[in-house]
Amino acid sequence: MKLKLDIDPDIVAMMAAEVAAGERAVTAAMREAGSGLKSAWRLQITGAGLGTRLANSIRSQSFPRSGESLDAAALVWSKAPVIVGAHDTGPLIRSKDGVWLAIPLPAAGKSLRGGRITPGEWERRRGLRLRFVYRRTGPSLLVAEGRLNTKGQAVVSRSKTGRGKVTAPIFLLVPQVKLPKRLDLARDADRALDSVPGLIVANWLAGGLP
């Protein structure tokens, strides 16, 4: 006995159309999920007061870069992973040499390289020597003898009489500091992941079921 199977061309076309619809739906869903997660992370960062520059370090890319696929995916990442990761985990920060962390006070001013100024850079720029002041209660200090300019920063005093000269606290010295956790990136990532099935269905329906 011989059996002959004839496949209806219409069924083949329908199956191909269904696969194509699925590829479109999955690809669109992953692009939306990735874009949505990028926006959510950026909003978290600016909402935490960390600034738009750090927020804009969040980037996203969908795959495939062109075309459509049932295996479509999205990647969301930061171009400043150390900084973002620190605010996400709230780590305990210790001095590299195991002694002190120097935290600049307003009288220290800003670093020319951006970020916090170090005691070494401060001495080179100001032409003043820092003096260690130990305190039994509270953080110890690095102080300098000088005057405060109009910005409240310590500078060399040119007065021969010593008028206006002050002992200005420049740095707080602490053995360690706990960075507060200001972000919850996993929360938004979980929400984005949970949204994928619904996005696939929505995009499939929007494209018209075959």
Salt bridges, closest charged atoms under 4 A:
ASP88 OD1 - LYS181 NZ 3.51
GLU121 OE1 - ARG113 NH2 3.45
GLU121 OE2 - ARG125 NH1 3.76
GLU123 OE1 - ARG129 NH1 3.53
GLU145 OE2 - ARG131 NH2 2.71
ASP188 OD1 - ARG187 NE 3.55
ASP188 OD1 - ARG191 NH1 3.78
